[in-house]
Amino acid sequence: MKFLIINGPNMNLLGLREPGIYGKGTLADLEDFLRQAGETEGVELAFFQSNHEGALVDAIQAAYGEMDGIVINPAAYTHTSVAILDALKAVALPAVEVHMSKVDEREPFRQVSYAGMACVKTYMGLGFEGYRQAILYLKDYLAGKEAEA
Ligand code: DQA
């Protein structure tokens, strides 16, 4: 199984950006943590981060036929991007939404998630662990689909 882990804008500044909310770990730390989890779970992972909406759409499109699932933290584009929602719907790969912070306890403008409308599950408020949970969920989800077939 191959999953694409996508991070949206400003996630490249993890460690620096608002450490009280997002913690002190960097994006490289997150990717190392997930690489280890992937090895433990026997899942292959690819990583993509961009600050640009179109680049995120391109990465989702490029996952079609290459990846079995997507774990996505669209960051601020969560709350604005119909393009990312449409891309997830277009490729129809199982996707899990992740937010490091407890988005549901933050500002009103963060209370809508467009990307989430195309995701089978959302994890929030768990920091790095949310991404690991998303990988485990996707693995089980796909195993369930295989058993059904
Ligand atoms: C975030 C939450 C978003 O509202 C915010 O814009 C981010 C990060 C999170 O991981 O908690 O950049 O997606």
Backbone and ligand atoms as CSV (ligand in chain L), in Angstrom:
chain,resi,resn,atom,element,x,y,z
A,1,MET,N,N,0.846,-1.212,0.000
A,1,MET,CA,C,0.000,0.000,0.000
A,1,MET,C,C,0.873,1.251,0.000
A,2,LYS,N,N,0.421,2.210,-0.784
A,2,LYS,CA,C,1.184,3.460,-0.904
A,2,LYS,C,C,0.281,4.636,-0.579
A,3,PHE,N,N,0.694,5.465,0.340
A,3,PHE,CA,C,-0.099,6.646,0.692
A,3,PHE,C,C,0.705,7.921,0.449
A,4,LEU,N,N,-0.015,8.947,-0.005
A,4,LEU,CA,C,0.596,10.269,-0.155
A,4,LEU,C,C,0.194,11.132,1.043
A,5,ILE,N,N,1.203,11.708,1.686
A,5,ILE,CA,C,0.964,12.596,2.834
A,5,ILE,C,C,1.146,14.028,2.341
A,6,ILE,N,N,0.066,14.784,2.356
A,6,ILE,CA,C,0.097,16.154,1.820
A,6,ILE,C,C,-0.054,17.167,2.949
A,7,ASN,N,N,0.808,18.157,2.940
A,7,ASN,CA,C,0.699,19.278,3.872
A,7,ASN,C,C,0.603,20.588,3.101
A,8,GLY,N,N,-0.311,21.434,3.532
A,8,GLY,CA,C,-0.565,22.701,2.860
A,8,GLY,C,C,0.285,23.847,3.393
A,9,PRO,N,N,-0.177,25.077,3.124
A,9,PRO,CA,C,0.621,26.269,3.371
A,9,PRO,C,C,1.041,26.455,4.828
A,10,ASN,N,N,2.273,26.915,4.958
A,10,ASN,CA,C,2.897,27.253,6.252
A,10,ASN,C,C,3.285,26.029,7.081
A,11,MET,N,N,2.964,24.839,6.580
A,11,MET,CA,C,3.364,23.637,7.318
A,11,MET,C,C,4.870,23.418,7.192
A,12,ASN,N,N,5.503,24.065,6.215
A,12,ASN,CA,C,6.972,24.036,6.117
A,12,ASN,C,C,7.616,24.818,7.266
A,13,LEU,N,N,6.814,25.629,7.954
A,13,LEU,CA,C,7.345,26.411,9.080
A,13,LEU,C,C,7.023,25.777,10.435
A,14,LEU,N,N,6.600,24.523,10.419
A,14,LEU,CA,C,6.383,23.833,11.693
A,14,LEU,C,C,7.647,23.935,12.530
A,15,GLY,N,N,7.468,24.124,13.819
A,15,GLY,CA,C,8.631,24.301,14.703
A,15,GLY,C,C,8.844,25.770,14.996
A,16,LEU,N,N,8.584,26.590,13.976
A,16,LEU,CA,C,8.754,28.038,14.098
A,16,LEU,C,C,7.397,28.714,14.306
A,17,ARG,N,N,6.393,28.226,13.560
A,17,ARG,CA,C,5.097,28.902,13.571
A,17,ARG,C,C,4.325,28.541,14.851
A,18,GLU,N,N,3.871,29.533,15.531
A,18,GLU,CA,C,2.976,29.376,16.689
A,18,GLU,C,C,3.193,28.053,17.449
A,19,PRO,N,N,4.376,27.910,18.063
A,19,PRO,CA,C,4.675,26.631,18.730
A,19,PRO,C,C,3.694,26.266,19.841
A,20,GLY,N,N,3.030,27.297,20.410
A,20,GLY,CA,C,2.010,27.026,21.433
A,20,GLY,C,C,0.830,26.242,20.868
A,21,ILE,N,N,0.618,26.387,19.557
A,21,ILE,CA,C,-0.503,25.673,18.904
A,21,ILE,C,C,0.003,24.412,18.204
A,22,TYR,N,N,1.128,24.551,17.485
A,22,TYR,CA,C,1.556,23.457,16.599
A,22,TYR,C,C,2.755,22.662,17.133
A,23,GLY,N,N,3.312,23.087,18.266
A,23,GLY,CA,C,4.436,22.353,18.845
A,23,GLY,C,C,5.773,22.786,18.272
A,24,LYS,N,N,6.835,22.141,18.742
A,24,LYS,CA,C,8.192,22.544,18.368
A,24,LYS,C,C,8.795,21.669,17.285
A,25,GLY,N,N,8.128,20.577,16.937
A,25,GLY,CA,C,8.655,19.676,15.908
A,25,GLY,C,C,8.572,20.310,14.527
A,26,THR,N,N,9.555,20.019,13.686
A,26,THR,CA,C,9.590,20.566,12.330
A,26,THR,C,C,8.875,19.618,11.362
A,27,LEU,N,N,8.719,20.089,10.126
A,27,LEU,CA,C,8.127,19.228,9.092
A,27,LEU,C,C,9.009,18.003,8.858
A,28,ALA,N,N,10.334,18.198,8.912
A,28,ALA,CA,C,11.265,17.062,8.739
A,28,ALA,C,C,11.073,16.060,9.887
A,29,ASP,N,N,10.859,16.572,11.105
A,29,ASP,CA,C,10.591,15.682,12.253
A,29,ASP,C,C,9.308,14.876,12.016
A,30,LEU,N,N,8.280,15.581,11.516
A,30,LEU,CA,C,6.999,14.906,11.250
A,30,LEU,C,C,7.206,13.793,10.220
A,31,GLU,N,N,7.941,14.120,9.155
A,31,GLU,CA,C,8.127,13.123,8.093
A,31,GLU,C,C,8.952,11.930,8.589
A,32,ASP,N,N,9.955,12.194,9.435
A,32,ASP,CA,C,10.742,11.083,10.025
A,32,ASP,C,C,9.847,10.186,10.885
A,33,PHE,N,N,9.029,10.841,11.716
A,33,PHE,CA,C,8.100,10.106,12.592
A,33,PHE,C,C,7.182,9.209,11.749
A,34,LEU,N,N,6.672,9.763,10.646
A,34,LEU,CA,C,5.724,8.999,9.827
A,34,LEU,C,C,6.435,7.911,9.021
A,35,ARG,N,N,7.659,8.200,8.590
A,35,ARG,CA,C,8.441,7.175,7.865
A,35,ARG,C,C,8.601,5.927,8.740
A,36,GLN,N,N,8.900,6.176,10.019
A,36,GLN,CA,C,9.036,5.054,10.974
A,36,GLN,C,C,7.717,4.313,11.139
A,37,ALA,N,N,6.638,5.089,11.265
A,37,ALA,CA,C,5.311,4.466,11.404
A,37,ALA,C,C,4.992,3.653,10.149
A,38,GLY,N,N,5.337,4.187,8.985
A,38,GLY,CA,C,5.097,3.487,7.720
A,38,GLY,C,C,5.848,2.165,7.674
A,39,GLU,N,N,7.091,2.196,8.137
A,39,GLU,CA,C,7.891,0.952,8.166
A,39,GLU,C,C,7.254,-0.072,9.091
A,40,THR,N,N,6.850,0.384,10.270
A,40,THR,CA,C,6.202,-0.519,11.240
A,40,THR,C,C,4.941,-1.141,10.641
A,41,GLU,N,N,4.198,-0.335,9.909
A,41,GLU,CA,C,2.910,-0.789,9.378
A,41,GLU,C,C,3.022,-1.452,8.012
A,42,GLY,N,N,4.212,-1.441,7.428
A,42,GLY,CA,C,4.380,-2.028,6.099
A,42,GLY,C,C,3.683,-1.224,5.008
A,43,VAL,N,N,3.658,0.083,5.204
A,43,VAL,CA,C,3.010,0.977,4.237
A,43,VAL,C,C,4.064,1.912,3.651
A,44,GLU,N,N,4.028,2.085,2.334
A,44,GLU,CA,C,4.979,2.995,1.683
A,44,GLU,C,C,4.392,4.415,1.702
A,45,LEU,N,N,5.227,5.393,2.052
A,45,LEU,CA,C,4.722,6.764,2.128
A,45,LEU,C,C,5.491,7.686,1.199
A,46,ALA,N,N,4.765,8.632,0.589
A,46,ALA,CA,C,5.399,9.714,-0.165
A,46,ALA,C,C,4.920,11.013,0.474
A,47,PHE,N,N,5.762,12.024,0.421
A,47,PHE,CA,C,5.446,13.281,1.117
A,47,PHE,C,C,5.416,14.446,0.135
A,48,PHE,N,N,4.461,15.358,0.367
A,48,PHE,CA,C,4.394,16.564,-0.455
A,48,PHE,C,C,3.906,17.716,0.406
A,49,GLN,N,N,4.607,18.844,0.294
A,49,GLN,CA,C,4.164,20.073,0.972
A,49,GLN,C,C,4.244,21.213,-0.008
A,50,SER,N,N,3.231,22.067,-0.008
A,50,SER,CA,C,3.315,23.274,-0.827
A,50,SER,C,C,2.528,24.394,-0.178
A,51,ASN,N,N,2.959,25.617,-0.493
A,51,ASN,CA,C,2.236,26.810,-0.047
A,51,ASN,C,C,1.243,27.277,-1.105
A,52,HIS,N,N,1.159,26.525,-2.212
A,52,HIS,CA,C,0.385,26.980,-3.379
A,52,HIS,C,C,-0.798,26.049,-3.646
A,53,GLU,N,N,-1.963,26.641,-3.762
A,53,GLU,CA,C,-3.183,25.842,-3.926
A,53,GLU,C,C,-3.115,24.952,-5.176
A,54,GLY,N,N,-2.692,25.536,-6.296
A,54,GLY,CA,C,-2.649,24.771,-7.552
A,54,GLY,C,C,-1.678,23.604,-7.470
A,55,ALA,N,N,-0.571,23.811,-6.771
A,55,ALA,CA,C,0.421,22.728,-6.629
A,55,ALA,C,C,-0.176,21.581,-5.805
A,56,LEU,N,N,-1.013,21.928,-4.847
A,56,LEU,CA,C,-1.678,20.885,-4.039
A,56,LEU,C,C,-2.681,20.128,-4.908
A,57,VAL,N,N,-3.404,20.849,-5.747
A,57,VAL,CA,C,-4.342,20.213,-6.685
A,57,VAL,C,C,-3.570,19.287,-7.630
A,58,ASP,N,N,-2.447,19.762,-8.156
A,58,ASP,CA,C,-1.629,18.937,-9.068
A,58,ASP,C,C,-1.164,17.660,-8.363
A,59,ALA,N,N,-0.756,17.777,-7.104
A,59,ALA,CA,C,-0.254,16.597,-6.375
A,59,ALA,C,C,-1.379,15.581,-6.170
A,60,ILE,N,N,-2.570,16.075,-5.877
A,60,ILE,CA,C,-3.721,15.166,-5.696
A,60,ILE,C,C,-4.023,14.468,-7.024
A,61,GLN,N,N,-4.017,15.225,-8.111
A,61,GLN,CA,C,-4.282,14.627,-9.431
A,61,GLN,C,C,-3.225,13.587,-9.777
A,62,ALA,N,N,-1.964,13.900,-9.461
A,62,ALA,CA,C,-0.858,12.989,-9.810
A,62,ALA,C,C,-0.899,11.705,-8.977
A,63,ALA,N,N,-1.622,11.729,-7.874
A,63,ALA,CA,C,-1.724,10.524,-7.027
A,63,ALA,C,C,-2.612,9.462,-7.670
A,64,TYR,N,N,-3.461,9.895,-8.602
A,64,TYR,CA,C,-4.383,8.952,-9.252
A,64,TYR,C,C,-3.620,7.852,-9.985
A,65,GLY,N,N,-3.915,6.625,-9.670
A,65,GLY,CA,C,-3.245,5.499,-10.329
A,65,GLY,C,C,-1.882,5.166,-9.747
A,66,GLU,N,N,-1.380,6.036,-8.859
A,66,GLU,CA,C,-0.046,5.841,-8.255
A,66,GLU,C,C,-0.144,5.486,-6.779
A,67,MET,N,N,-1.150,6.054,-6.112
A,67,MET,CA,C,-1.274,5.909,-4.659
A,67,MET,C,C,-2.582,5.181,-4.332
A,68,ASP,N,N,-2.594,4.557,-3.158
A,68,ASP,CA,C,-3.815,3.875,-2.707
A,68,ASP,C,C,-4.668,4.768,-1.815
A,69,GLY,N,N,-4.068,5.803,-1.278
A,69,GLY,CA,C,-4.821,6.689,-0.395
A,69,GLY,C,C,-4.043,7.965,-0.136
A,70,ILE,N,N,-4.753,8.930,0.438
A,70,ILE,CA,C,-4.168,10.250,0.713
A,70,ILE,C,C,-4.458,10.646,2.159
A,71,VAL,N,N,-3.422,11.149,2.825
A,71,VAL,CA,C,-3.594,11.800,4.132
A,71,VAL,C,C,-3.300,13.274,3.870
A,72,ILE,N,N,-4.247,14.133,4.186
A,72,ILE,CA,C,-4.071,15.547,3.812
A,72,ILE,C,C,-4.380,16.487,4.969
A,73,ASN,N,N,-3.422,17.396,5.197
A,73,ASN,CA,C,-3.666,18.556,6.047
A,73,ASN,C,C,-3.585,19.768,5.119
A,74,PRO,N,N,-4.717,20.227,4.615
A,74,PRO,CA,C,-4.688,21.339,3.659
A,74,PRO,C,C,-4.380,22.678,4.325
A,75,ALA,N,N,-4.186,22.657,5.658
A,75,ALA,CA,C,-3.877,23.869,6.431
A,75,ALA,C,C,-4.928,24.948,6.132
A,76,ALA,N,N,-4.516,26.190,5.869
A,76,ALA,CA,C,-5.509,27.264,5.707
A,76,ALA,C,C,-6.453,27.019,4.523
A,77,TYR,N,N,-5.982,26.277,3.506
A,77,TYR,CA,C,-6.854,25.994,2.349
A,77,TYR,C,C,-8.019,25.079,2.706
A,78,THR,N,N,-7.930,24.434,3.867
A,78,THR,CA,C,-9.066,23.640,4.371
A,78,THR,C,C,-10.351,24.446,4.300
A,79,HIS,N,N,-10.205,25.721,4.734
A,79,HIS,CA,C,-11.391,26.543,4.991
A,79,HIS,C,C,-11.808,27.387,3.784
A,80,THR,N,N,-11.085,27.253,2.684
A,80,THR,CA,C,-11.383,28.117,1.527
A,80,THR,C,C,-11.436,27.383,0.192
A,81,SER,N,N,-10.810,26.206,0.096
A,81,SER,CA,C,-10.521,25.687,-1.245
A,81,SER,C,C,-11.518,24.658,-1.768
A,82,VAL,N,N,-12.364,25.129,-2.660
A,82,VAL,CA,C,-13.243,24.211,-3.393
A,82,VAL,C,C,-12.407,23.429,-4.416
A,83,ALA,N,N,-11.302,24.028,-4.887
A,83,ALA,CA,C,-10.441,23.345,-5.872
A,83,ALA,C,C,-9.836,22.075,-5.278
A,84,ILE,N,N,-9.421,22.143,-4.011
A,84,ILE,CA,C,-8.853,20.943,-3.368
A,84,ILE,C,C,-9.963,19.915,-3.124
A,85,LEU,N,N,-11.124,20.374,-2.691
A,85,LEU,CA,C,-12.271,19.463,-2.543
A,85,LEU,C,C,-12.564,18.760,-3.870
A,86,ASP,N,N,-12.639,19.524,-4.943
A,86,ASP,CA,C,-12.972,18.939,-6.250
A,86,ASP,C,C,-11.900,17.952,-6.716
A,87,ALA,N,N,-10.631,18.276,-6.435
A,87,ALA,CA,C,-9.532,17.369,-6.845
A,87,ALA,C,C,-9.649,16.039,-6.093
A,88,LEU,N,N,-9.942,16.113,-4.797
A,88,LEU,CA,C,-10.101,14.876,-4.002
A,88,LEU,C,C,-11.276,14.069,-4.532
A,89,LYS,N,N,-12.348,14.756,-4.873
A,89,LYS,CA,C,-13.518,14.046,-5.418
A,89,LYS,C,C,-13.204,13.456,-6.781
A,90,ALA,N,N,-12.442,14.186,-7.564
A,90,ALA,CA,C,-12.138,13.744,-8.939
A,90,ALA,C,C,-11.327,12.452,-8.935
A,91,VAL,N,N,-10.295,12.384,-8.106
A,91,VAL,CA,C,-9.455,11.178,-8.116
A,91,VAL,C,C,-10.117,10.047,-7.328
A,92,ALA,N,N,-11.041,10.417,-6.424
A,92,ALA,CA,C,-11.827,9.443,-5.648
A,92,ALA,C,C,-10.962,8.423,-4.908
A,93,LEU,N,N,-9.781,8.838,-4.497
A,93,LEU,CA,C,-8.961,7.969,-3.637
A,93,LEU,C,C,-9.445,8.165,-2.200
A,94,PRO,N,N,-9.420,7.114,-1.378
A,94,PRO,CA,C,-9.787,7.350,0.018
A,94,PRO,C,C,-8.819,8.341,0.658
A,95,ALA,N,N,-9.378,9.361,1.290
A,95,ALA,CA,C,-8.542,10.413,1.878
A,95,ALA,C,C,-8.956,10.632,3.330
A,96,VAL,N,N,-7.964,10.903,4.166
A,96,VAL,CA,C,-8.207,11.241,5.570
A,96,VAL,C,C,-7.657,12.634,5.822
A,97,GLU,N,N,-8.467,13.458,6.465
A,97,GLU,CA,C,-8.099,14.846,6.780
A,97,GLU,C,C,-7.447,14.885,8.162
A,98,VAL,N,N,-6.372,15.644,8.268
A,98,VAL,CA,C,-5.679,15.785,9.559
A,98,VAL,C,C,-5.466,17.269,9.856
A,99,HIS,N,N,-5.683,17.642,11.108
A,99,HIS,CA,C,-5.275,18.956,11.606
A,99,HIS,C,C,-4.533,18.756,12.908
A,100,MET,N,N,-3.416,19.420,13.036
A,100,MET,CA,C,-2.625,19.269,14.253
A,100,MET,C,C,-3.340,19.871,15.454
A,101,SER,N,N,-4.024,20.989,15.227
A,101,SER,CA,C,-4.680,21.693,16.333
A,101,SER,C,C,-6.145,21.273,16.438
A,102,LYS,N,N,-6.776,21.710,17.540
A,102,LYS,CA,C,-8.206,21.436,17.731
A,102,LYS,C,C,-8.980,22.507,16.978
A,103,VAL,N,N,-9.094,22.329,15.690
A,103,VAL,CA,C,-9.713,23.341,14.833
A,103,VAL,C,C,-11.129,23.676,15.308
A,104,ASP,N,N,-11.832,22.687,15.817
A,104,ASP,CA,C,-13.228,22.911,16.232
A,104,ASP,C,C,-13.343,23.822,17.452
A,105,GLU,N,N,-12.196,24.085,18.130
A,105,GLU,CA,C,-12.241,24.997,19.290
A,105,GLU,C,C,-11.618,26.349,18.950
A,106,ARG,N,N,-11.328,26.580,17.671
A,106,ARG,CA,C,-10.664,27.828,17.265
A,106,ARG,C,C,-11.669,28.808,16.633
A,107,GLU,N,N,-11.148,29.758,15.832
A,107,GLU,CA,C,-11.984,30.855,15.327
A,107,GLU,C,C,-13.135,30.339,14.435
A,108,PRO,N,N,-14.209,31.136,14.368
A,108,PRO,CA,C,-15.351,30.741,13.529
A,108,PRO,C,C,-14.967,30.469,12.067
A,109,PHE,N,N,-13.985,31.241,11.524
A,109,PHE,CA,C,-13.648,31.039,10.102
A,109,PHE,C,C,-12.977,29.690,9.849
A,110,ARG,N,N,-12.562,29.013,10.924
A,110,ARG,CA,C,-11.953,27.689,10.739
A,110,ARG,C,C,-12.980,26.564,10.853
A,111,GLN,N,N,-14.257,26.917,11.023
A,111,GLN,CA,C,-15.249,25.876,11.321
A,111,GLN,C,C,-15.809,25.194,10.085
A,112,VAL,N,N,-15.445,25.710,8.908
A,112,VAL,CA,C,-15.849,24.981,7.698
A,112,VAL,C,C,-14.625,24.270,7.124
A,113,SER,N,N,-14.820,23.028,6.710
A,113,SER,CA,C,-13.752,22.312,6.001
A,113,SER,C,C,-14.294,21.804,4.675
A,114,TYR,N,N,-13.791,22.418,3.596
A,114,TYR,CA,C,-14.192,21.939,2.263
A,114,TYR,C,C,-13.569,20.579,1.974
A,115,ALA,N,N,-12.258,20.457,2.196
A,115,ALA,CA,C,-11.567,19.189,1.910
A,115,ALA,C,C,-12.203,18.043,2.687
A,116,GLY,N,N,-12.608,18.345,3.919
A,116,GLY,CA,C,-13.185,17.312,4.779
A,116,GLY,C,C,-14.419,16.659,4.167
A,117,MET,N,N,-15.089,17.405,3.278
A,117,MET,CA,C,-16.309,16.862,2.648
A,117,MET,C,C,-15.994,15.704,1.712
A,118,ALA,N,N,-14.720,15.573,1.336
A,118,ALA,CA,C,-14.330,14.475,0.441
A,118,ALA,C,C,-13.497,13.430,1.188
A,119,CYS,N,N,-13.465,13.524,2.512
A,119,CYS,CA,C,-12.616,12.611,3.295
A,119,CYS,C,C,-13.458,11.608,4.069
A,120,VAL,N,N,-12.884,10.418,4.265
A,120,VAL,CA,C,-13.622,9.366,4.975
A,120,VAL,C,C,-13.505,9.531,6.492
A,121,LYS,N,N,-12.582,10.394,6.934
A,121,LYS,CA,C,-12.353,10.525,8.376
A,121,LYS,C,C,-11.521,11.790,8.618
A,122,THR,N,N,-11.687,12.373,9.812
A,122,THR,CA,C,-10.884,13.545,10.201
A,122,THR,C,C,-10.272,13.311,11.581
A,123,TYR,N,N,-8.983,13.649,11.707
A,123,TYR,CA,C,-8.330,13.661,13.016
A,123,TYR,C,C,-7.904,15.087,13.302
A,124,MET,N,N,-8.164,15.572,14.506
A,124,MET,CA,C,-7.685,16.904,14.868
A,124,MET,C,C,-7.247,16.953,16.322
A,125,GLY,N,N,-6.282,17.844,16.574
A,125,GLY,CA,C,-5.871,18.088,17.964
A,125,GLY,C,C,-4.899,17.064,18.514
A,126,LEU,N,N,-4.366,16.214,17.659
A,126,LEU,CA,C,-3.448,15.167,18.132
A,126,LEU,C,C,-1.999,15.418,17.720
A,127,GLY,N,N,-1.729,16.560,17.113
A,127,GLY,CA,C,-0.359,16.839,16.662
A,127,GLY,C,C,0.097,15.799,15.642
A,128,PHE,N,N,1.388,15.399,15.725
A,128,PHE,CA,C,1.938,14.419,14.773
A,128,PHE,C,C,1.138,13.115,14.800
A,129,GLU,N,N,0.674,12.751,15.994
A,129,GLU,CA,C,-0.008,11.465,16.161
A,129,GLU,C,C,-1.257,11.351,15.259
A,130,GLY,N,N,-1.889,12.480,14.973
A,130,GLY,CA,C,-3.076,12.458,14.112
A,130,GLY,C,C,-2.767,11.881,12.730
A,131,TYR,N,N,-1.566,12.204,12.227
A,131,TYR,CA,C,-1.178,11.683,10.898
A,131,TYR,C,C,-0.961,10.162,10.974
A,132,ARG,N,N,-0.369,9.712,12.092
A,132,ARG,CA,C,-0.130,8.264,12.248
A,132,ARG,C,C,-1.480,7.536,12.341
A,133,GLN,N,N,-2.396,8.134,13.110
A,133,GLN,CA,C,-3.738,7.543,13.209
A,133,GLN,C,C,-4.405,7.484,11.833
A,134,ALA,N,N,-4.198,8.516,11.044
A,134,ALA,CA,C,-4.799,8.562,9.705
A,134,ALA,C,C,-4.254,7.425,8.829
A,135,ILE,N,N,-2.956,7.164,8.943
A,135,ILE,CA,C,-2.335,6.075,8.174
A,135,ILE,C,C,-2.940,4.729,8.604
A,136,LEU,N,N,-3.069,4.531,9.927
A,136,LEU,CA,C,-3.647,3.279,10.434
A,136,LEU,C,C,-5.089,3.130,9.950
A,137,TYR,N,N,-5.827,4.242,9.993
A,137,TYR,CA,C,-7.233,4.195,9.572
A,137,TYR,C,C,-7.335,3.823,8.092
A,138,LEU,N,N,-6.511,4.473,7.261
A,138,LEU,CA,C,-6.552,4.204,5.812
A,138,LEU,C,C,-6.203,2.759,5.510
A,139,LYS,N,N,-5.201,2.249,6.242
A,139,LYS,CA,C,-4.766,0.857,6.038
A,139,LYS,C,C,-5.936,-0.089,6.328
A,140,ASP,N,N,-6.609,0.106,7.463
A,140,ASP,CA,C,-7.762,-0.732,7.835
A,140,ASP,C,C,-8.906,-0.537,6.845
A,141,TYR,N,N,-9.118,0.698,6.454
A,141,TYR,CA,C,-10.210,1.020,5.527
A,141,TYR,C,C,-10.026,0.268,4.213
A,142,LEU,N,N,-8.792,0.286,3.705
A,142,LEU,CA,C,-8.516,-0.384,2.424
A,142,LEU,C,C,-8.557,-1.904,2.579
A,143,ALA,N,N,-8.103,-2.406,3.725
A,143,ALA,CA,C,-8.169,-3.855,3.971
A,143,ALA,C,C,-9.634,-4.291,3.986
A,144,GLY,N,N,-10.494,-3.470,4.586
A,144,GLY,CA,C,-11.933,-3.750,4.623
A,144,GLY,C,C,-12.529,-3.782,3.230
A,145,LYS,N,N,-12.116,-2.847,2.383
A,145,LYS,CA,C,-12.616,-2.772,0.999
A,145,LYS,C,C,-12.196,-4.012,0.227
A,146,GLU,N,N,-10.943,-4.450,0.460
A,146,GLU,CA,C,-10.435,-5.645,-0.239
A,146,GLU,C,C,-11.231,-6.877,0.160
A,147,ALA,N,N,-11.529,-6.959,1.478
A,147,ALA,CA,C,-12.275,-8.111,1.984
A,147,ALA,C,C,-13.689,-8.143,1.393
A,148,GLU,N,N,-14.252,-6.940,1.186
A,148,GLU,CA,C,-15.610,-6.834,0.604
A,148,GLU,C,C,-15.655,-7.307,-0.831
A,149,ALA,N,N,-14.531,-7.096,-1.551
A,149,ALA,CA,C,-14.514,-7.344,-3.019
A,149,ALA,C,C,-14.511,-8.844,-3.346
L,1,DQA,C1,C,-4.242,23.449,10.622
L,1,DQA,C2,C,-5.433,24.302,11.072
L,1,DQA,C3,C,-5.740,25.371,10.050
L,1,DQA,O1,O,-6.867,26.131,10.456
L,1,DQA,C4,C,-4.575,26.299,9.891
L,1,DQA,O2,O,-4.833,27.266,8.897
L,1,DQA,C5,C,-3.298,25.570,9.611
L,1,DQA,C6,C,-3.038,24.309,10.296
L,1,DQA,C7,C,-3.818,22.422,11.695
L,1,DQA,O3,O,-3.039,21.532,11.352
L,1,DQA,O4,O,-4.232,22.519,12.839
L,1,DQA,O5,O,-2.424,26.070,8.910
L,1,DQA,O6,O,-4.627,22.719,9.474
